[in-house]
Amino acid sequence: MMSFFSYFEGLIEKVRSNEVRAKLGLFSGVLLPGMLSVFGVITFLRLPQILGASGFYHFSLILLIGTLINLLTAFSISSTVSNFNMRQGGVYTLLSRCFGAEFGIALSLLIYLSQVINIAFCIIGLIEFFSFIIPEGSEFIVGVALLAILVFLSWIHERGLRILQMMILLGLFIAFVFVIRSIQGSFEVKSPTALTKPFWALFAAFFPAITGFESGLFTIDQLKNPKKTFPKGTISIVMFAFFIYLGFAYILSYNIDSIQLLTHEKILLSLVKPKWILVQALIGSTIFYALSCVINAPKLLQAMIHDAFSNTNFWSKLIRGKENVLAFSISILLASFFFGVFNLDLLAPLLTHFFLLSYAMVNLAYFFESFIQNPSFRPSFYVHYLYPLIGFLIASFAMVMIDPILSLLSWSFVILIYLSMRIKRFTQNYDDIRQSIFLYLCRFATYNLANFREFSSRSWRPQVICFSQNLTQMTPAISLAKALTQDKSFLIFASALKKDLEDEKLPKLKRVVRDFFIRHEIDAIIELVCGQSIDEFVIQMIKGYGLGPIKPNTVLFSYDLDRGSFHRFEEWMKIAEAGNKNGLILCYKEGIQRIEFTQYWLIRQAKRKKIEIYIENESKLEQYFLFIMASLLQKSEAYFKGEVLVVVIAKDEDAIESLQKYYSELFLEKRFDFDLVVKLNNENTQESVDICLMSYRDFTSQIPLATKIAERGGVTLLVHQREKLAFEHILD
């Protein structure tokens, strides 16, 4: 096995070393491979049948829609190419530079599959064309033999391939001339035939014939001046294919009866004399297109493999230096599978769908680039952002019209690959424009928020800024902050570090903290400073942190009861109150059972957490705020469906009954699933609680009760409601 891989690796390296070092021009680098890609199996085997089923006018509409999609996509690709230098991988680089490597891999995988399917498509087409001389049942063996020939041809020196391409193109033009001369007819215009098959089914069968104009992307590093030659060549190929197919269809439609076109599978072969003229054109163009896919598909897969496993220790060591061999082997095996299982009519719609999806996303990528207009966006070939937007919409519409279910499955496949890369914490970074997109959306949302006259109580959520000196361990403060925000509101972690920390170490430490949050699936903004006192830093963050309407409305501090360091909580609470912010102080003991996060299905099977709320002389707003905090905790992963017990401290025994009635009716009216106890003292009613909520009063006097709760394995949250908001409306 090792000798097998070593042999093919040596062949591949030999090919790489023999690549043309001289730069290619417009004709040899773009026009020649592109023109050969748009003529092949469908042109000679399926075009007459499609034309007979649709009629010339309907076919013209099919051709016009397909050309419009291709032309708009060619505009987008050309403009993007003229804006920066692209490395190997072609469309993969284009997408990864815009949406990031995760999404680039997901979409490029579809493009890669379309290249592999094209190999099978061409092989099946050749087998079908020569079916009269191929023994029945031996099609797969013949397909393997043709694939072996393609593999052999792929080792040919690059210069030899260029000469072969020019010979094939010349033979193709000669074949078109002979086909036109061989057609006998009066050229009288006949009445157009009605559609005998669904319009979009015919579109799906024909569209692969006019794809492949982007083939120059795979050799763009060999062009002399890609920023000029690529746009000219790509757009020329699209228009060249349009006029050739339109003229060819016109001649066929008005010289051959539609019934003959529809029923006679090899009508062109029967018309052309001598027949070898058409045979050499079909073989040449089909073999070349398949050959280009055999060469380009592994390049694309190699780029994806390199990025996908560059940060995976096990796989990177296993495949290091063998990415090209692995990519080539996988491509050949997949091509063998497709031509062994599918036929020509099944593969054509699948190819169409893959191409439409990739073209749609290419247009969407360029739309964002052109619309946002960053200073880095300075293409020499500029296209207005409306053109790619139209291209995206038309391609997406065509996908849905062809097959809505396949369209949904394709999108699901892309999303699944994207999510799998995210779950594996894929960290390959490109200088893409995702930040620009997010900043634009953030700008749009921020301005709209700022235009509201007053904030809606129904939209309120705690926007928490948490001050903590330990951001690399799952402390109770970090756990509580996640439980309150639930990844649905802003969460900021702030910490003032030691003054002797070197400035150049701060970014590295920030990455360590961010990696810790990623591992624990905590979405948060991290603010670290060094050389600044804690008191000065806290006051500065409470007073000035935020952007317009986006600013924290809740401040969270943590206090370790064992250490006994009070800091300046009272002063900080007053500053938070002056800034219209709620204050929270979490009291705990180091070493207690910490709040852990597990999946919902595990939590439902575990013991329900216990939450207590102490009510004593609080205002209605303060009580409502405590209830809201408890309700948020009940919906979090840490306290999912926790048992909430509200402990109301009565002034005397006469008030107990009235308080029980009042709070029972209140919980029923406000839809709170809370239990109620009314008593005369503030002793714990349960042997242990996981968290106890009470209003912040005098911090020193509340320490003893918090200590008792901590000794029983719980934490205490002192709540200081000072935000000017009608919290009672939240409970309506």
N, C-alpha and C positions, 0 to 999 in steps of 0.2 A: 504493500500500500504506500509506504514511504517513497519507494522508487518511482511509483506511478505519479505521485504528486511532484516529486523532484523533476521528473521528465517534463511534465506540463509546465512547471514553473520555469524551467529553463527555456522552453519554447516561447512562453509569454514574455520573458525578459528579453529574449532575442528580438521579438517583434517590437517591443518598446524601444530597444536600442536602434532599430532600423527605421524608426519613424522619420518622416521627412523633416529635416532641420530647416530647409528653405521655406520661407513663408509663402502661403498660398494666396492667390488673387481672387477676384470676384467670381470668375467663371469656374475655376478648378476647386475653390474652397466652399462656395455656396450654391451657385447655380447648377453645377453638374450633379452633385448628390441630391439636391432638392428636386430637380426635374425628373430624375429617374425614380424618385420615391413616390411620385403622384401617378405613375402609370404602372400597371401590373395585372394581377389576377382579376380584379373587378373590371378593369377596362376591357379585357378580351373575353371574359367568361360570364360576367353578370350584367354588364352595362346593357347589352341588347334586351335581356329579359326585363330589367328595370324600366327601360325605355318603352317596351311593349306594354307593360302593365300600367304605366303612368301617362303615356302620351308626351309629346314634346313640350307642351305648355306646363304641365305639372312637373315634368322633369326639370324644366328651366327654373321653376320656383324652388325645387329641391336644391339645385345647383346654386341658386342665388343665396339661399339661406346658409348653406354650408360655406360658400365663399365669403359671405359677410362675417361669419364667425371666425373663419381663418384669417381674414384680412385684419379684423380688429385685434385678434390675438397676435398677429405678426407685428402690428403697430406697437403693442404693449411690450413684446419681447425685444423688439428692435430698440425701443427707447430705453429699456432697462439695460440692455447690452451697451448702449452708448453712454451710460452713466457710470459704469464701473467695470473692472476687469473680472471676468468669471473664470473660475478654475474648473477642473474636470467635474462631471456630474450634470452639467447643463441645466435643465429645468430644476433639478434638485437644489442647485446653488441659488437659482433665482427665487425659489420659494423659501428656502431656509434663510436667505438674507432679508426677507420681508417678514415672514411669520415666525421665524425661529426654527431651529433645527428639528424640534419635535414635530411640528406641523409639516415641515419640509420633508421629513422622512415618511410621514403618513401619506402625503400626496404623491411623492416620488415613487412610492411602492406601487401605486396604481399605474403610473407612467411606465415603470419598469415592467409590470405585468403586461401592459399593452405592447411593449417591445417584444417580449417573449412570445406573446400570442401571435404577433405579426410573423415571427419565424414559422410557427405552426401553420398559420394562415397561408403563407406562400407555399409551404411544402404540400399542404392539402390541395391547393390550387393546381400545382404541377401534377400531382397524382390524378386529380380529376380530369385534367386536360388529356393525359395520356392513358386514360382508363381502358381504352380499346386495346392496348398492348400489354397492360399489367394484369397478370393472372389474378383471378378473384381470390380474396383471402390473404393476399401477400402485400396489401397496402402498407401495413405498419413496417414491414421489413424494408420496403422501398423508401418509406419515409426516413427510417434510420440511416439508410445508405445516402440519401440526399443530405441529411443533417451532417453526416461524416464528410461529405464533399464540401459543405459550407465551412466546417471547422478547418479543413485543409486549406481552403481558399483564404481563410482569415489570417493564415501565417504568411501569405504572400507579401512581399515588400510593398510598401506604400506606393512607390512609383508605379509598380506593375498594376496596382489596383486603379490608379488614375487613368492609365492607358486603356485598361479594360472598360472603365466607365465610359470613356469617350467612344469606344467601339460600340458599346451597347446603345448609347444615345443615338449614334448614327444609324444603327440598325432599327431602332424604334421609329425614327422619322421615315425611313424607307418603308417600313411596314404600314405606317399611316397613309403614305402616298399610294401604295399598292391597294390598300383596302378601299380608298376613295375611288381609284380607277376601276376596281373590280365590281363596284356596285353599279348595276344597270338600272336605269329609271329615267323618267321624263322630268324629274324635279318639279312636278306640279304639286302645289300645296294641297294636302288632303285635310279632311276634317279631323280635329284632334279627338283621340279616343278618350273615353271615360276611364276613371280609375278602376282597375280590377282588384287592387289590393289597397289596404290602408295607407294613407299618405306617409305617416310617420314610420311605418314599417319599411316602406321603400327608401325613406331618408336614411334609416339606420343601416340598410343594406348597402347604400351607395357611399355614405360619408367617409369610410376608411380610404376610399379611392383618392380623395383630395387631401389627405393628411400626410405628414412627413415633411412639410415645408420647413419645420424647425430643426431638421437634421444637422444643419450647420452649427448648432449649439455644441455638438460633441467634438467639433474640430476648431472651435473658435480661437483656441490658443495658438493655432497654426496660421491664422489669417494675418496678412500684412497690416491691414488697417481695419480691424473689425468694427470700429465705431462708424465707418462709412460703408464698407463692403457688405456687412451683414444686413443692415436695413434695406439697402438697394436689392440685394439678392433675394432676401426672404419675400419681400413684397412683390417682386417680379415673378417669383415662382407661383405665388397665389393667383396672380392675374393671368399668368401664362396657362395654368391649369384650367382656369375658368373659361377662357376663350377657346382652348383646344377642345374641351369637353362639350362646350356649347355648339361649336361648329360640327364636331363629330356627331353629336346627337341629332342636329338638324339634318345632316346628310342621311343618316340612317333612318330617321323618322319619315322623311318624304321620298324615300326610294325603296323601302322595304315595308311590307304590310305588318301591322302591329301584331297580328296573330302569329306570323312567322317569327317575329322577334321574341314573342313570349314563349313559344313552344319549342323552337329550335335552339337547343342549348349551345351548339357550336356553329352557329350560322356564319360567323365571320370566317372560320376555317374552311367552310364549304364554298365561300365566295372567292376568297383570295387565291390567285394563281400567280406564280407557284406557291404552294402551301408552306414551303420551308421559310419563306419571308416572314410569315406571321409566327411560325413556330420559334424562330430565332429571337424575335422581338419579345415574345411571351417569356421564353426561358431566360433571356438576358436580363430583362427588367425585373422579373420575379426573383431570380437568383441574386441580383445585386441588392434589392431591397431587403431580402432575408439576410444577406451577408452583412449589410450595414447594421441590422439589428443584432446579429451575432457579435459584432464588434462593439456596438454601443451599449447594449443591455448590461454586459458585465462591468463596463466602466461606471455606469450609474449605480449598480448594486455595490460595487467596490467602494464608491464614495459614501454610500449609506452605511455599509458595514464598518468602515473606518470611523465614522462619527458615532454610530450607535454603541460600539463596544470599546471605544477609546478609554472610557473611565471604568470599565468592568475588569477587575484584576484577573479573574480566572479566564474569561474568554479572550481578553486582550493578549495574554500570554500564549493561549492555545493557537490563535490564528495570526499572531504577529508575523508579518512578512509573507503570509500566504493568503491575504485578502483577495488578490487577483485570481489565484487558483480556485479558491472557494467560490467566488462570484461566477467564474466561468463554468464551473462544474454544476452549480445550482441552475444556471440559465439553460444549459443543455438538457438537464434532466426535466425541467419544467416544460421546455419546448416539446420534448418527447411525450410527456404526459398529455399535453393539449392536442397534438395531432393524432395521438392514439385513441382519444376519447371523443373528441368533437368533430363536426363536419363544417364545411364552409359557411353554410347558412346559419349555423348557431354561433359561430365565432364573430361574424360581421357585426351583429347588434351589440355584442359584448365589447368589441373593439371601439365601436362608436361611443358607447357609454363612457368608457375609460378616457377616450380622447376629449369628449365634451366636458367631463368633470375636470380634467387637468387644464383645459383651455379656460374654463370658467374661473378657476382659482388663479391662473396666471393673470387674467384680466382684473380680478379683484385685487391681487397684489399690487399691480401697477396703479390701479385706481387710488389706493391709499397713498402710494408714493407721490402721485401727481396732485392729489387733492390737498395733502398736508403741506407740500412745498417746503420741505426742510432746506436749509442752506446747502446740505450735502447733495441735494437733488439738482443736478445741472446737466441733463442729457443734451448731447449735441443733436439728437433727433427727438424733438419734443412733440408730445401728443396731448391734447386736452383731456382732462379726466373724464369727460362725458363719454368719450369713445370706449374706453375699457369698461365703463359701467354698463353701457349698452351691450357690449360683447358678453359680459358676465350674465346679464339678464336673458339674452337670447339663448346662450348655451344652456343655462339652467332650465329655461322653459322647454327647450328641445329634449333635455334629459327626462323631464317629467312626462312629456307627451309620448315619448317612445315607450317608457316602462316605468310607471311610478314606483312599483315595488323594488325594481332593480336600482332605481335612483335612491330610494330610502336605504337599501342595503349597502350601496356604495358609500353614502355619507356615514352610515353606522360603522362601516369598516374603517374609514378614515378617523372617525372619532375614537374608535376602540384602539387603534394603533397609537393615536396621540395620547390617550389616557394611560396606556401601558408604558409609554416613554416617560410620562410624568410620574407614575407610580414608582418607576425604577430610579427616579430622581436623576434623569438625564441632564447632564450639566455642560454639554458642549455649547459654547457661547459664540454667537456671531454678532456682528455689529448690525443687527436688523432694525426695522422701524417699529417694532412692537411698542417701544416706549413712546414713540410719537403718536401712535394710535391711541394708547391709553391716556396720554396727556391731553389729546384733543377731546376724547370722551369725558375726561375729568373736567376740562375747561367748560365743556358744554353743560355738564351736570352742575358744576359750581355756580356758573352764571345763572342758571335757572333757579337754583336754591336761593341765591342772593336776591332774586326778583320777587320772592314771596314776601308779602307784607308782614306776616307773622308765622311762626313755626306751628305746625299742626301737632296737637297733642296725640292724635292717633298714630302719627309717624314716629313718635319718640322711641328711641332705644338708647341705652347707655353707651356713650362714646368715651372709652376709658383710657386714661393715662396712668400707668402703674409705675411707681418708683420702687426700684429694687436694686440692691447691691450684688445680688447673685442671679445672673441670667443664664447660667449654664447647668442648672439643676431644676428639676420640677418642684419648685417650692410651692407652698400653699397659696402665695400671692399670685404666682403665674397661673396656677390651676384655677383659682377663683376668677381671675380676669378672663380666661378663656370661657369659663362657664357662664359668665355674665354677657359676654359679647356673642358667643356661639357662632363665630365666623360670619356674622351678619352686620356688624357695626365696626367702627374704627377701634383699634387697640394699639396703644403706643407703650412701649417699655423704655423707660429712661433710667440712666445710671451715671453717676459721677464717679470716675475712677481715681486711682491714686495719682497724686501730683507728679511723682517721679517716673510715671510711665512715658516712654518715648513716643513722640507723635507718629513716627513711621510704623509703630506696632498697633496703633489704633485700628486701621483698616483690617489688619489680620485678625484682631480680636473680634471685630464686628462680624467677620465672616464665620468665625467659630460660633458666635451666638446665633447667627442666622441659620447655620447648619443644624444647630441644636433644635431650633424652632421648626425647621423643616422636618426633622426626624419625628418630632412630636405633633406634626400637623397643626401648627399654630401659625395663623396668618397675623402678622403684626409689623408695625414700624419700629425700628430700633434706633434709639438716640443715645449715643455714648459721647462723653466729654472727659477730658483729663485736664488737670491744672486749674480746676475750679472747685470751690468748696461746695459741699452738699447743700447747705442752706441757700447759698446764692443760686445754685443750679435749679433747685426745686422752685424757688420764688420766680425765677425767670421763666421756667416752663409753664407754671400755673398762669402767670400773667399774660405771656405773649405767644404761646404755642398755638398754631392754627393758621388757616387760610380762609379769610372771609367767613362764610357760614359754616365751614368745616373746621370745627375746633372741639376739643374734649369738653364734655359736660359733667364728667365724673372723674374725681381724683382718688386713686387707691394707694394707700400706704400699708406697710406691713410692720408688725411689732413682735419681736421674739420675747416672750415673757421670761425666758431664762436669762437673757442678756441684760435686760433692764435698762436699755438705752432709749430714753424718751424722745430724743431729738427735740424738735420744736413743733410737735403736732398741733398744739393749740394755735400757735401763730399761723401755721400753714393752713389750718382749717379756716381761720378768719380771712386769709388771702383768697382761698377758694370761694368762700361766701361772697366776698367783695366782687369776685369775677363771675358771679352767677353760676357757680359750679357746685355739684354735690360732692361731699367728702366721705370717704370710706376708710376705716382703719381695721385691718385684719390682725387680730391677736391670736397667737399660737405658740406652741412650744416645739422647739426643734426635736425631731425624733418621734413625733406623734404620727399616727396613720395619715399619710398624705392623700390628697384627692387624686385618684387615678382615673384615667380615661380608657374606656373599653368600647367595643362596638355595642350598638343598641340591643342586639339580640342576646348578648351576654349579660347586659345590665338587667334585662327583664327577668332573667333567671336568677340573678343575684339578690341578696337581701336589699330591700328598699332603704335608702338613706333617710335619716331623720333630721328634720329642720324645725327649729323652734323660733318663734317671734315673741319678744317681750314687749308688751304695751303698757305704758304707765305715764299718764299725763301728757301724752303726745297730742299734737294738733291733728286734725283730720288729714291734712296734706302729708304730714310725717307718717301717719298710719298707712295711708294709701301707698306711699313710696315703699314702705317696708313690705307691704303685700305684693307690690309689683316686683321687688327684688326676689322675694320667695318664689313667685310665679315663674320668673326667668330661670331660677335655679332648677325648678321642677322640669323645665324643658331642655335642660342641658344634658350632655352625656354623663357628667360626673354625678348628677343628682336626679337622673331621669325618673319621673313619677315618684319623687320622694314624698314621704309622709310629713306634712306640715302641721305643726301644733302651735296654735296661737295662745299664748299665756297672757291673760289680762289681769293686771293687778288692781284690785278694787280698794277704795278708800276705807270702806267699812262693809259689814255683812249685809246691810240693807241694800247696797248697790249691786250685789252679786246677781240677783235675779234679773234686774233690768238690763245689766250689761250682757248677760247670757242671751237674752231675747234680742237685744240690739245687734250683736255681732252675728248671731245665727241668721237673722233676717238679712243682714248685710252680705254675708258670704253666699247666701242663696241668690240674692238679687244680682250680685256682681260675678256670679259663676265661679267662685273659688272653692276648690276641693280641700278645705282646711278643717282640721279638728279644733275644738275650743275648750279651754279651761279658764275659769275665772276664780281667782283666789286672793288672799290677803297679803302674801309675801312673794318674794321673787326667787324662792328656792326652785331648783330643777324639779320638774314634774316627771322626768324620765331618768332612768339610770344613766343613760348616755345619749348624747346627741352628736351628730356630725357637724352641724353648724348652727350657731345661735345668732339671730339678728336682733339688735336693739338700737334704739336711738342714741346718738352721741350726746353726752351731757358733760360731766366732769371726768376727764380721762383717768385721773388718779383714783377716783372713787370707784371706777368701773373695773379696775384691774383685778380685785379679789374675785369677783364673779367670773371674769374671763379665765382666771387661773383655775378655778374649780372645773369649769367646762373643759379646759385643756387637759387637766388631769384625768378626765373621763374619756379622752381620745377625740375631743372635738375642737373646733375653732370658733372664735367669736368675731362677728362683723359689726363694728360700730358704724351706724349710718347717720350721716348729717345731711338731711335734705334741705338744700338752699337754692336750688334752681327755680327761677321764677316761671313756673309752668302750671297749668291747670291739670294736675295729675288725676283729679277726680274724673275728667273727661275720658281718660284712658280706660277707666273701668266701666264706662257706659255700655 
